[in-house]
């Protein structure tokens, strides 16, 4: 899959989520207002906040797909991780808002009696959001897109929130009004967990965190399988949006010509590109294999 196809797939998934979210927002606001349900109406307001998250990700994708230039020699992929950070903060704020709102409702001690339409709105939201989560998660995992995975978790957050809304609205519908705020308060804890996971993953990438060990091991084995490579002295990798940038230090015959070592390095790079579509660049340094050498670094 080439660069244009990767970003086109990601943008298509996010646009689908955008329009479904728009329909759900209008439905929940209307059903909450006319169905006398504070929880469902608040769920609709939350969906309105999701527009900020989705719009942020769409902007990040457009920035991230720009090719490298003189100002950004490693590309613009980190825009996706920044967007994921913003989405995670919105998820955490949503959880805090739900927790505070449910607390005030319990303190007031007055619980409205919702209509059946409010219950149906919660049921529809759960089904649609869970489908969007699974769809976005599948494509996001295949593309290894931080922003798309963040949006997928935001969909899951909405589904979990709507489950609590459903429990609370059903309880209030059958006369147990306090179930609405109690269920919402419990759900806020799950939302905090989702927001924390999203933030931690995005921050890991922004801090040049190491990708999965399976990726590192696979690249090492590919490089060492190329004739002329004695050993992989060191391998580093960091994520930039949907792509991984790899730094390799290869031990080779010290008597080898520069031209020959360049040919071998090119072979290694092509092999990695062929087997890993998410690797954006590979930088290779050559060391003589018969000498002990210490890396020079200030990091």
Buried (B, 14 or more C-beta within 10 A) or exposed (E): EEBEEBBBBBBEBBEBBBEBBBEBBEBBBBBBBEBBBBBBBBBBBBBBBBEEBBEBBBEBBEBBBEEBEEEBEEBBBBBBBBBBBBBBBBBBEBBBBBBEBBBEBBEEEEBBEBBEBBBBBBBBBBEBBBEBBBBBBEBBEBBBBBBBBBBBBBBBBBBBBBBBBBBBBBBBBEEEBBBBBBBBBBBBEBBBBBBBBBBEBBBBBBEEEEBEEEBBEBBBEBBBEBEBBBEBBEBBBBBBBBBBBBBBBBBBBEEBEEEEBEEBBEBBBEBBEEEBBBBBBBEBEBBBBEEEEEEEEEE
